[in-house]
Amino acid sequence: MRASRWIWLGPAAFAVHDAEEILLFQPWFTHHEHEIPEIARSLFGGIHTRQFASAVVVLFVGYLIVAALGARAAARGRLPWPYVVVTGAFVGNGITHVLQAAAFRGYTPGVVTAVLISLPYGWLAARALVREGLATRQTLLVALAVGIAAQVPLALLALAVGRQIGT
């Protein structure tokens, strides 16, 4: 499959992954609130499903934009830098879900689709970019590191917007 097709699958993979989170975040958080560190409770406490879903929509629109730009860059034989950074954040989020499940010693919202969708998608998309000569492994590792660092500020910004528009 060509890299541009993998790029366009990114928002779809994101949508599937985040559907799991939207559906199960609120009940899981309520049930496990006493186990969650205070900083996370202060960030997520009191957020309603509609606000959380609004935050996800904000992130989804952003992913659609970078996918469009990324597909265009790939078609021109250039590195789709914004796309690889956002996909790095998506993969980093998948890794975070696996670590959260390990820390809670059980299911956490998003872990199933992180393992079955997000992480395999990131690996296959990266492989397509390397095979087409659009990126090197080193470039993708840098994008993953930047994406991992960017995921928290992006999520906090999206949550702030989601709280405003989801009420």
C-alpha positions in Angstrom: 0.0 0.0 0.0 1.3 3.5 -0.8 2.3 5.8 1.9 -0.5 8.3 1.1 -3.1 5.6 1.7 -1.6 4.8 5.1 -1.6 8.5 5.8 -5.3 8.7 5.2 -6.0 5.7 7.4 -4.5 7.6 10.3 -7.7 9.6 11.1 -9.8 6.4 10.8 -7.5 4.6 13.2 -7.7 7.5 15.6 -11.5 7.5 15.4 -11.8 3.8 16.2 -9.3 4.2 19.1 -11.0 7.2 20.5 -14.5 5.7 20.2 -13.4 3.2 22.8 -12.2 6.0 25.1 -15.3 8.1 24.6 -17.6 5.2 25.4 -15.8 3.9 28.5 -13.9 6.8 30.0 -16.6 8.2 32.2 -17.6 4.9 33.9 -14.0 3.7 34.3 -12.9 7.1 35.7 -15.8 7.1 38.2 -15.0 3.6 39.3 -11.2 4.1 39.7 -11.1 7.7 40.8 -9.6 6.9 44.2 -6.7 5.1 42.5 -5.9 8.0 40.1 -3.1 10.4 41.1 -4.3 13.8 42.2 -2.9 15.7 39.2 -4.9 13.5 36.8 -8.0 13.8 39.0 -7.7 17.5 38.8 -7.4 17.5 35.0 -10.1 14.9 34.3 -12.4 15.1 37.3 -15.8 16.6 36.5 -15.4 16.2 32.7 -18.5 14.8 31.1 -18.7 12.4 28.2 -19.9 15.2 25.8 -17.0 17.4 26.8 -14.5 14.6 26.4 -16.0 13.7 23.0 -15.8 17.4 22.0 -12.1 17.3 22.9 -11.7 14.2 20.7 -13.4 15.9 17.8 -10.9 18.8 18.1 -8.0 16.4 17.9 -9.7 14.4 15.0 -10.1 17.6 13.0 -6.4 18.4 13.6 -5.5 14.8 12.5 -7.6 15.2 9.3 -5.8 18.5 8.5 -2.3 17.0 8.9 -3.3 13.9 7.0 -4.4 16.0 4.1 -1.2 18.0 4.2 0.8 14.7 4.7 -0.8 13.0 1.7 -0.1 16.0 -0.4 3.5 16.1 0.7 4.0 12.3 0.2 2.5 12.6 -3.4 5.2 15.2 -4.1 7.9 13.0 -2.6 8.5 15.0 0.5 8.5 14.1 4.2 5.1 14.8 5.6 6.6 16.2 8.9 3.4 17.4 10.6 1.7 14.1 9.9 4.6 12.1 11.3 4.7 14.2 14.5 0.9 13.8 15.0 1.1 10.1 14.3 4.1 10.0 16.7 1.7 11.5 19.4 -0.9 8.9 18.4 1.5 6.1 18.8 2.9 7.6 22.0 -0.7 7.7 23.3 -1.0 4.0 22.5 2.2 3.3 24.5 0.7 5.4 27.3 -2.4 3.2 27.3 -0.4 0.0 27.6 1.6 1.5 30.5 -1.6 2.7 32.2 -3.1 -0.8 31.9 0.1 -2.2 33.5 0.0 0.3 36.3 -3.7 -0.4 37.0 -3.1 -4.1 36.5 -6.1 -4.4 34.2 -8.2 -2.7 31.6 -8.0 1.0 31.0 -10.1 2.8 28.4 -8.3 2.8 25.1 -5.9 -0.1 25.7 -7.7 -2.6 23.5 -7.6 -0.4 20.4 -4.2 0.9 21.3 -2.8 -2.7 21.0 -5.0 -3.7 18.1 -5.2 -0.5 16.1 -3.0 2.4 17.1 0.4 0.7 17.6 0.1 -1.6 14.5 -1.1 1.4 12.4 1.9 3.5 13.5 4.3 0.7 12.6 2.7 0.0 9.2 2.5 3.6 8.3 6.1 4.2 9.3 7.2 1.2 7.2 5.4 2.6 4.2 7.1 5.9 4.6 10.5 4.3 4.9 9.9 2.0 1.9 8.9 4.9 -0.3 12.0 6.9 0.7 10.0 9.6 2.4 11.4 9.1 5.9 14.3 7.3 7.6 14.0 5.3 10.7 16.0 8.0 12.5 13.5 10.7 11.4 10.6 8.6 12.5 12.2 8.1 15.9 12.7 11.8 16.3 9.0 12.4 15.2 7.9 9.8 17.8 9.9 11.5 20.5 8.4 14.9 19.6 5.0 13.4 19.3 5.2 11.8 22.7 6.3 15.1 24.2 3.5 16.9 22.4 0.7 14.5 23.3 0.2 15.9 26.8 0.0 19.6 25.8 -2.2 18.7 22.8 -4.6 16.7 25.0 -4.8 19.4 27.6 -5.5 22.0 25.0 -8.2 19.8 23.4 -9.7 19.1 26.9 -9.9 22.9 27.6 -11.7 23.4 24.3 -13.9 20.4 24.9 -15.0 21.7 28.2 -16.0 25.0 26.6 -17.8 23.6 23.5 -19.2 20.4 25.0 -21.4 22.0 27.7 
